[in-house]
Amino acid sequence: MQRYDMIVIGSGPSGRRAAIQAAKLGRQVLVVESQARVGGVSVHTGTIPSKTMRETVLNLSGWRERGFYGRAYRVKQDITSADIQARMVKTLEHEVDVLDHQFARNGVRILHGRAAFRSSHEVDVALPSGEVRTLHGDTILIAVGTRPFRPDYVPFNGTNVFDSDEIVEVPKLPRSLTVIGAGVIGVEYATIFSALEVQVTLIEPRPTFLDFVDKELMEEFVHDLRDRNVALRLGAEVTKIDFDGAGRPVCSLATGRDVAGDVLLFAAGRMGATDGLNLAAAGLSSDHRGRIAVDGKTLQTAVPHIYAAGDVIGFPSLASTSMEQGRIAACHAFGVATPPAPEFFPYGIYSVPEISTVGMSEEDVRKRGIPYECGIARFRETSRGHIMGLQSGMMKMIFSKKTRRLLGVHIVGEGATELIHIGQAVLNLKGTIDYFMENTFNYPTLAEAYKIASLDAWNRAFAPLPGAVPVAPPEGAGEALA
């Protein structure tokens, strides 16, 4: 029986980062990947394909230039599914090539097959040839990710009813699209297709969506969607899905309305891909969504030498945090201390427009009873925004009135997922409003919005009254939130 210091089941963001970290610590590592190529859902059906699709759509549709040239402007008049697939193939080939090279350079072995536990240290791997190979791992990391939730009442057919893994390979761009589920994935695809002038209807059984995002930011986002004629059916549960005479899927809602579209995307949730792992043989179990419980600091499961990381453990289910979880798991498994994780990490939604947030929302600050003030900057107020022809987009910053510390940054608009990192750095370094007002930003840039928003907050809450003597920051400012 082959023995390894660590067996990693899955080669997505958490699996590959754990494998490479363990290899750099001089350990013998094997990655078991069920698919023919490494990368997991992130590379092949999730993160990379959806973001590549988004970038292709924005480029070919001329979306970013319409502020100058009007809504009828197009870079390519007739955009097809083949146009989108061509760029996606190139991107995925590059991603897989980079991963293969990283594994080879670090001496990580790869075995393609389906893994299942035989015991807490033994894993059976069913190879494509039909052979079953049993391997021993001193430590094991479960990094199998997730798969789309596919309820029985949805007639998935691969033709015009898709799940979120299938939609990236839609054979023909539809004229109308119905999306069930206004979570991150549903919203991303709904807005991407909307940028192609596809008539989109977004259905969500809850009265609100993306509730973790600051409410004022969501009001701006929803206004943008309605301005583009995206139909929102909130508080509307789907009771039945049929097909009309033309073969189009029709959703019947509990509200009494029907929604028909050329294509239906079901994007209401994902399941941990743990059903084939035989977790019971290892002394483990999963919840009703296939997720595995772990220690939040060490990533250990109920069996100490078995770890789990990435989407299979649930929130926050981000590629960025999954990578860090994989690294932490590998370091802990082999006795390497890691510094405490930073308090704040950014959350990015690659919708059109982008949404990104870090730190506390205004609702969070209110719940904690912290005296605060907000500053707002609109991208159209910046010179860079004018140059780019931006008509929408805003940044919201929240500061403690007592300590002047930055508490949260929330952005909707072009480049939000890039801009957020300035706020993330200042938050984790416990910076104050003074940083943004006293430092120089490149001109013209969208990053100037930080200075505009901070000055807006200063004028509202911190600026001295006319004739008053300016008050210095309180001693110890930046040490405590309130």
C-alpha positions as CSV (number, residue, x, y, z in Angstrom):
1,M,0.0,0.0,0.0
2,Q,1.4,3.4,-1.0
3,R,1.7,5.8,1.9
4,Y,1.7,9.6,1.9
5,D,2.2,12.3,4.5
6,M,-0.9,14.0,3.1
7,I,-3.7,12.9,0.7
8,V,-5.7,15.8,-0.8
9,I,-9.1,14.9,-2.2
10,G,-9.9,17.5,-4.8
11,S,-7.7,20.0,-6.7
12,G,-9.8,23.2,-6.4
13,P,-8.5,26.3,-4.7
14,S,-8.2,24.9,-1.2
15,G,-6.9,21.5,-2.3
16,R,-4.1,22.8,-4.6
17,R,-3.0,25.4,-2.0
18,A,-2.8,22.8,0.7
19,A,-0.9,20.3,-1.5
20,I,1.7,22.9,-2.6
21,Q,2.1,24.2,1.0
22,A,2.6,20.6,2.3
23,A,5.1,19.9,-0.5
24,K,7.1,23.0,0.3
25,L,7.4,21.7,3.9
26,G,9.1,18.6,2.5
27,R,6.1,16.2,2.7
28,Q,5.0,13.5,0.3
29,V,1.7,14.7,-1.1
30,L,-0.8,13.1,-3.4
31,V,-3.8,14.9,-5.0
32,V,-6.8,12.7,-6.0
33,E,-8.9,14.4,-8.6
34,S,-12.1,12.8,-9.9
35,Q,-12.1,14.7,-13.2
36,A,-9.7,14.3,-16.2
37,R,-8.0,17.6,-15.5
38,V,-7.0,19.4,-12.4
39,G,-8.6,22.6,-11.1
40,G,-11.9,21.6,-9.7
41,V,-15.2,23.4,-10.1
42,S,-13.4,26.8,-9.7
43,V,-11.5,26.3,-13.0
44,H,-13.9,24.3,-15.1
45,T,-17.4,25.3,-14.3
46,G,-17.5,28.0,-11.6
47,T,-15.2,30.9,-10.8
48,I,-12.9,31.2,-13.8
49,P,-15.5,30.3,-16.5
50,S,-18.2,32.7,-15.1
51,K,-15.7,35.6,-14.8
52,T,-14.3,34.9,-18.3
53,M,-17.8,34.9,-19.6
54,R,-18.5,38.2,-17.9
55,E,-15.3,39.8,-19.3
56,T,-16.1,38.5,-22.8
57,V,-19.6,39.8,-22.7
58,L,-18.6,43.3,-21.5
59,N,-15.9,43.5,-24.2
60,L,-17.9,42.3,-27.2
61,S,-21.1,44.1,-26.2
62,G,-19.3,47.4,-25.7
63,W,-20.9,47.8,-22.4
64,R,-18.2,49.9,-20.8
65,E,-18.3,52.4,-23.7
66,R,-22.1,53.0,-23.8
67,G,-21.9,56.0,-21.5
68,F,-20.3,57.8,-24.5
69,Y,-21.7,56.1,-27.5
70,G,-25.2,55.2,-26.4
71,R,-27.1,52.0,-25.6
72,A,-27.1,50.9,-29.2
73,Y,-23.2,50.8,-29.3
74,R,-21.7,47.3,-30.0
75,V,-18.2,46.1,-30.6
76,K,-19.6,43.0,-32.3
77,Q,-23.1,43.2,-33.6
78,D,-24.0,39.5,-33.5
79,I,-22.5,37.9,-30.4
80,T,-22.9,34.1,-30.3
81,S,-22.2,31.4,-27.7
82,A,-19.2,30.4,-29.8
83,D,-17.7,33.8,-29.3
84,I,-17.9,33.3,-25.5
85,Q,-16.7,29.7,-25.6
86,A,-13.6,30.6,-27.7
87,R,-12.2,32.9,-25.0
88,M,-13.2,30.5,-22.2
89,V,-11.3,27.6,-23.8
90,K,-8.1,29.7,-24.0
91,T,-8.4,30.9,-20.4
92,L,-9.1,27.4,-19.0
93,E,-6.2,25.9,-20.9
94,H,-3.9,28.5,-19.4
95,E,-5.2,27.9,-15.9
96,V,-4.8,24.1,-16.1
97,D,-1.3,24.5,-17.6
98,V,-0.3,26.7,-14.7
99,L,-1.7,24.2,-12.1
100,D,0.0,21.3,-13.8
101,H,3.3,23.2,-13.7
102,Q,2.9,24.1,-10.1
103,F,2.2,20.5,-9.0
104,A,5.2,19.2,-11.1
105,R,7.6,21.9,-9.8
106,N,6.7,21.1,-6.2
107,G,6.8,17.3,-6.6
108,V,3.0,16.9,-5.9
109,R,1.7,13.6,-7.4
110,I,-1.7,13.5,-9.1
111,L,-4.0,10.5,-9.3
112,H,-7.2,10.8,-11.4
113,G,-10.0,8.8,-10.0
114,R,-12.9,8.8,-7.5
115,A,-11.9,8.7,-3.8
116,A,-13.8,7.0,-1.0
117,F,-12.8,6.3,2.6
118,R,-12.0,2.7,3.6
119,S,-11.0,3.8,7.0
120,S,-9.9,7.1,8.7
121,H,-6.4,6.7,7.2
122,E,-7.2,4.6,4.0
123,V,-8.7,5.9,0.8
124,D,-9.9,3.7,-2.1
125,V,-9.4,5.4,-5.5
126,A,-11.5,4.0,-8.4
127,L,-9.4,4.7,-11.5
128,P,-10.9,5.3,-15.0
129,S,-9.6,1.8,-16.0
130,G,-11.8,0.2,-13.4
131,E,-8.9,-0.6,-11.1
132,V,-9.3,0.3,-7.4
133,R,-6.2,1.5,-5.6
134,T,-6.0,1.7,-1.8
135,L,-3.7,4.4,-0.4
136,H,-2.7,5.4,3.1
137,G,-2.5,9.0,4.3
138,D,-1.1,10.1,7.6
139,T,-3.3,13.2,7.2
140,I,-6.1,13.7,4.7
141,L,-7.7,16.9,3.4
142,I,-11.2,16.8,2.0
143,A,-11.4,19.6,-0.6
144,V,-14.1,18.2,-2.9
145,G,-16.0,21.5,-3.2
146,T,-19.7,21.6,-4.2
147,R,-22.1,20.8,-6.9
148,P,-25.4,22.5,-7.9
149,F,-28.5,21.7,-5.8
150,R,-30.9,20.0,-8.3
151,P,-34.4,19.5,-6.8
152,D,-36.7,17.0,-8.4
153,Y,-39.3,19.6,-9.5
154,V,-36.9,21.2,-11.9
155,P,-36.9,19.5,-15.3
156,F,-33.2,19.8,-16.1
157,N,-32.6,18.8,-19.7
158,G,-29.3,20.4,-20.8
159,T,-31.2,22.1,-23.7
160,N,-33.1,25.0,-22.1
161,V,-33.2,24.2,-18.4
162,F,-29.7,24.4,-16.8
163,D,-28.0,24.4,-13.4
164,S,-25.2,26.9,-12.6
165,D,-22.5,24.5,-13.8
166,E,-24.1,24.0,-17.2
167,I,-25.1,27.5,-18.1
168,V,-21.5,28.5,-19.1
169,E,-21.8,26.1,-22.0
170,V,-25.3,27.2,-23.2
171,P,-25.4,26.2,-26.9
172,K,-27.3,29.3,-28.1
173,L,-27.7,32.7,-26.5
174,P,-31.4,33.1,-25.6
175,R,-33.6,36.1,-26.2
176,S,-35.1,35.7,-22.7
177,L,-33.8,34.1,-19.5
178,T,-35.5,33.2,-16.2
179,V,-33.2,32.8,-13.2
180,I,-34.5,31.1,-10.1
181,G,-32.4,32.1,-7.0
182,A,-31.1,35.6,-6.3
183,G,-27.9,34.5,-4.5
184,V,-24.5,35.5,-5.7
185,I,-24.4,33.0,-8.6
186,G,-27.9,33.8,-9.8
187,V,-27.3,37.5,-9.7
188,E,-24.0,37.2,-11.5
189,Y,-25.5,35.3,-14.4
190,A,-28.7,37.4,-14.5
191,T,-26.7,40.6,-14.9
192,I,-24.2,39.1,-17.4
193,F,-27.0,38.0,-19.7
194,S,-28.7,41.3,-19.2
195,A,-25.6,43.1,-20.5
196,L,-26.2,41.1,-23.8
197,E,-29.7,42.6,-24.0
198,V,-31.3,39.3,-23.0
199,Q,-34.6,39.9,-21.2
200,V,-34.0,38.6,-17.7
201,T,-36.5,37.8,-15.0
202,L,-34.9,37.1,-11.5
203,I,-37.1,35.0,-9.1
204,E,-36.4,34.8,-5.4
205,P,-38.7,33.4,-2.7
206,R,-37.4,35.8,-0.1
207,P,-38.6,39.5,-0.1
208,T,-34.9,40.7,-0.3
209,F,-31.7,39.3,-1.7
210,L,-28.0,39.6,-1.0
211,D,-28.8,40.5,2.6
212,F,-25.2,40.6,3.7
213,V,-24.6,43.6,1.5
214,D,-25.1,47.1,2.9
215,K,-28.8,48.1,2.2
216,E,-28.0,51.5,0.7
217,L,-25.6,49.8,-1.7
218,M,-28.3,47.3,-2.6
219,E,-30.8,50.1,-3.3
220,E,-28.3,51.5,-5.8
221,F,-27.8,48.1,-7.4
222,V,-31.5,47.4,-7.7
223,H,-32.1,50.8,-9.2
224,D,-29.5,49.9,-11.9
225,L,-31.2,46.5,-12.6
226,R,-34.6,48.1,-13.0
227,D,-33.2,50.8,-15.2
228,R,-31.9,48.0,-17.5
229,N,-35.4,46.4,-17.5
230,V,-34.4,43.3,-15.4
231,A,-37.7,42.0,-13.9
232,L,-37.4,41.2,-10.2
233,R,-39.9,38.8,-8.7
234,L,-39.1,38.9,-5.0
235,G,-41.1,37.1,-2.4
236,A,-42.3,34.8,-5.1
237,E,-41.9,31.0,-4.7
238,V,-42.0,28.8,-7.7
239,T,-44.7,26.2,-7.4
240,K,-44.4,24.4,-10.7
241,I,-42.4,24.3,-13.9
242,D,-44.0,23.3,-17.2
243,F,-43.3,23.8,-20.9
244,D,-45.4,25.8,-23.2
245,G,-46.4,24.9,-26.8
246,A,-43.1,26.2,-28.1
247,G,-41.1,24.1,-25.6
248,R,-40.2,27.1,-23.4
249,P,-40.0,26.5,-19.7
250,V,-42.8,28.3,-17.8
251,C,-42.5,29.0,-14.0
252,S,-45.8,29.2,-12.0
253,L,-45.4,31.4,-9.0
254,A,-47.3,31.3,-5.7
255,T,-48.3,34.9,-6.3
256,G,-50.4,33.7,-9.2
257,R,-48.1,35.0,-12.0
258,D,-46.3,32.9,-14.6
259,V,-42.9,33.6,-16.0
260,A,-41.9,32.2,-19.4
261,G,-38.4,32.4,-21.0
262,D,-36.4,30.8,-23.7
263,V,-34.0,29.4,-21.1
264,L,-34.3,28.6,-17.4
265,L,-31.4,28.8,-15.0
266,F,-31.8,27.2,-11.6
267,A,-29.2,28.7,-9.2
268,A,-30.8,28.3,-5.8
269,G,-28.0,26.8,-3.7
270,R,-25.2,24.2,-3.9
271,M,-24.4,20.9,-2.2
272,G,-21.2,19.6,-0.8
273,A,-19.9,16.9,-3.1
274,T,-19.4,14.4,-0.3
275,D,-22.1,11.8,-1.1
276,G,-19.6,9.4,-2.7
277,L,-16.8,9.7,-0.1
278,N,-18.2,7.1,2.3
279,L,-17.6,9.5,5.2
280,A,-19.0,7.0,7.7
281,A,-16.0,4.7,7.2
282,A,-13.7,7.5,8.4
283,G,-16.0,8.4,11.4
284,L,-17.4,11.5,9.7
285,S,-20.8,12.8,8.7
286,S,-22.2,15.7,6.7
287,D,-25.2,17.9,7.1
288,H,-28.3,18.0,4.9
289,R,-26.4,20.1,2.4
290,G,-23.4,17.8,2.3
291,R,-21.2,20.1,4.3
292,I,-18.6,19.0,6.8
293,A,-18.2,20.7,10.2
294,V,-14.6,21.8,11.1
295,D,-12.8,23.7,13.7
296,G,-12.7,27.3,12.4
297,K,-9.1,27.9,13.4
298,T,-7.4,24.6,12.5
299,L,-9.8,23.2,9.8
300,Q,-9.8,19.9,11.6
301,T,-12.9,17.7,11.4
302,A,-14.2,15.5,14.2
303,V,-11.3,13.1,13.3
304,P,-8.2,15.2,14.1
305,H,-6.0,14.0,11.3
306,I,-8.7,14.6,8.7
307,Y,-9.1,18.2,7.6
308,A,-11.7,19.9,5.3
309,A,-11.5,23.2,3.5
310,G,-13.1,25.2,0.8
311,D,-16.7,25.3,-0.2
312,V,-17.4,21.9,1.3
313,I,-17.3,23.5,4.8
314,G,-19.7,26.3,3.9
315,F,-19.5,30.1,4.4
316,P,-17.9,32.1,3.0
317,S,-17.4,29.8,0.0
318,L,-14.9,32.2,-1.8
319,A,-12.0,31.0,-3.9
320,S,-9.8,33.5,-2.0
321,T,-10.7,32.3,1.4
322,S,-10.6,28.6,0.3
323,M,-7.0,29.0,-0.8
324,E,-6.1,30.4,2.6
325,Q,-8.0,27.6,4.4
326,G,-6.0,25.0,2.5
327,R,-2.7,26.6,3.5
328,I,-3.7,26.9,7.1
329,A,-4.8,23.2,7.2
330,A,-1.5,22.0,5.7
331,C,0.5,24.2,8.1
332,H,-1.4,22.9,11.1
333,A,-1.2,19.3,10.0
334,F,2.6,19.5,10.0
335,G,3.1,21.7,13.1
336,V,3.9,25.0,11.4
337,A,2.5,27.9,13.2
338,T,0.5,30.5,11.2
339,P,-0.2,34.1,12.3
340,P,-3.8,34.9,13.2
341,A,-6.0,35.5,10.2
342,P,-6.7,39.2,9.4
343,E,-9.9,40.4,10.9
344,F,-11.4,41.5,7.7
345,F,-11.5,39.9,4.2
346,P,-13.3,41.3,1.1
347,Y,-16.3,39.8,-0.5
348,G,-16.6,40.2,-4.3
349,I,-19.7,39.7,-6.4
350,Y,-18.9,39.7,-10.2
351,S,-22.2,41.0,-11.3
352,V,-22.7,43.8,-13.8
353,P,-22.0,46.2,-12.1
354,E,-19.6,44.6,-9.6
355,I,-20.3,44.7,-5.9
356,S,-17.5,44.4,-3.3
357,T,-17.6,44.9,0.5
358,V,-15.3,44.7,3.5
359,G,-15.9,45.3,7.1
360,M,-19.1,46.3,8.8
361,S,-22.2,47.4,7.0
362,E,-24.3,50.3,8.3
363,E,-26.7,47.8,9.7
364,D,-23.9,46.0,11.6
365,V,-22.7,49.3,13.1
366,R,-26.1,50.2,14.3
367,K,-26.6,46.8,16.0
368,R,-23.3,47.3,17.8
369,G,-24.4,50.7,19.0
370,I,-21.3,52.5,17.6
371,P,-21.6,56.2,16.9
372,Y,-20.7,56.6,13.2
373,E,-20.9,58.7,10.1
374,C,-20.9,57.7,6.4
375,G,-19.3,59.3,3.4
376,I,-20.4,58.7,-0.2
377,A,-18.6,59.2,-3.5
378,R,-20.2,58.6,-6.9
379,F,-17.9,57.5,-9.7
380,R,-19.3,60.1,-12.0
381,E,-17.9,62.7,-9.6
382,T,-14.3,61.6,-10.4
383,S,-12.4,62.7,-13.5
384,R,-11.6,59.1,-14.2
385,G,-15.3,58.3,-14.1
386,H,-15.9,61.0,-16.7
387,I,-13.1,59.7,-18.9
388,M,-14.6,56.2,-18.8
389,G,-18.1,57.5,-19.4
390,L,-19.5,56.0,-16.1
391,Q,-23.0,57.0,-15.3
392,S,-23.4,54.9,-12.2
393,G,-21.3,53.4,-9.4
394,M,-20.7,54.6,-5.8
395,M,-18.5,54.0,-2.8
396,K,-19.7,54.2,0.8
397,M,-17.3,54.5,3.7
398,I,-18.3,54.2,7.4
399,F,-16.2,55.7,10.2
400,S,-16.4,55.7,14.0
401,K,-17.2,59.2,15.3
402,K,-15.4,58.5,18.5
403,T,-12.1,57.0,17.2
404,R,-12.3,58.1,13.5
405,R,-11.4,54.6,12.6
406,L,-12.6,53.1,9.3
407,L,-15.3,50.5,10.0
408,G,-16.4,49.4,6.5
409,V,-16.1,50.1,2.8
410,H,-18.9,49.2,0.3
411,I,-18.6,49.7,-3.5
412,V,-20.9,49.0,-6.4
413,G,-19.7,49.8,-9.9
414,E,-16.8,49.4,-12.3
415,G,-13.7,47.9,-10.7
416,A,-15.3,47.4,-7.3
417,T,-13.5,44.1,-6.6
418,E,-10.1,45.8,-7.3
419,L,-10.8,49.0,-5.5
420,I,-11.9,47.3,-2.3
421,H,-8.3,46.2,-1.4
422,I,-7.3,49.7,-0.4
423,G,-10.1,49.7,2.2
424,Q,-9.2,46.2,3.3
425,A,-5.6,47.2,4.0
426,V,-6.6,50.3,6.0
427,L,-9.2,48.3,8.0
428,N,-6.8,45.6,9.0
429,L,-4.2,48.2,9.9
430,K,-6.7,50.0,12.1
431,G,-6.4,53.2,10.1
432,T,-8.6,56.3,10.4
433,I,-10.3,58.8,8.2
434,D,-7.1,60.9,8.3
435,Y,-5.2,58.4,6.1
436,F,-7.6,59.0,3.2
437,M,-7.7,62.8,3.6
438,E,-3.9,63.3,4.0
439,N,-2.6,60.9,1.4
440,T,-2.2,61.5,-2.3
441,F,-3.9,59.2,-4.8
442,N,-3.0,58.9,-8.5
443,Y,-5.0,61.3,-10.7
444,P,-7.2,60.6,-12.5
445,T,-8.3,57.3,-10.9
446,L,-11.4,55.7,-9.5
447,A,-9.4,55.3,-6.3
448,E,-9.9,59.0,-5.7
449,A,-13.4,58.0,-4.6
450,Y,-11.7,57.1,-1.2
451,K,-10.7,60.7,-0.7
452,I,-14.0,62.1,-1.9
453,A,-16.0,59.8,0.4
454,S,-13.7,60.5,3.4
455,L,-14.1,64.2,2.9
456,D,-17.8,63.8,2.7
457,A,-17.8,62.0,6.0
458,W,-15.5,64.6,7.5
459,N,-17.7,67.5,6.5
460,R,-20.7,65.7,8.1
461,A,-19.2,64.7,11.4
462,F,-15.7,65.8,12.1
463,A,-15.1,69.3,10.5
464,P,-15.0,72.1,13.2
465,L,-17.7,74.7,13.2
466,P,-16.7,78.1,11.8
467,G,-14.6,80.0,14.4
468,A,-14.1,76.9,16.5
469,V,-10.7,75.6,17.6
470,P,-9.9,72.3,15.8
471,V,-9.9,69.3,18.2
472,A,-7.1,66.8,18.0
473,P,-8.0,63.1,17.7
474,P,-8.6,61.5,21.1
475,E,-5.7,59.7,22.7
476,G,-5.6,56.1,21.7
477,A,-7.6,56.7,18.5
478,G,-7.3,53.6,16.3
479,E,-7.1,51.3,19.3
480,A,-10.8,50.5,19.8
481,L,-13.9,50.7,17.6
482,A,-16.1,52.7,19.9
